[in-house]
Amino acid sequence: MQVQAANRHAMTKYQELMTAIALVRTALDEAKKLHKKIQEPGETDWRVPGRDEIEGGHSKAAVQLTSFHDATVKWEKELVSKGWRV
């Protein structure tokens, strides 16, 4: 009985992880729409990233999220093959 509860808990946590990944993907997609509105900073004492830096960081985050998602899908296949036993 305790094993079944642990397995249900594992499935719930996995689903929460996949939902979180989808939310981050949505946030990245929405943030990309704002890149067009970025103006180059003028002369200032503050260090403000330019459009290229922001787009580079965004691209890196998108690649890392995709990599993490792919690893998570592999992990799901392993869990399914084991009957969600932890």
Helices and strands as residue ranges (DSSP letters): H 2-33, G 34-37, H 51-81
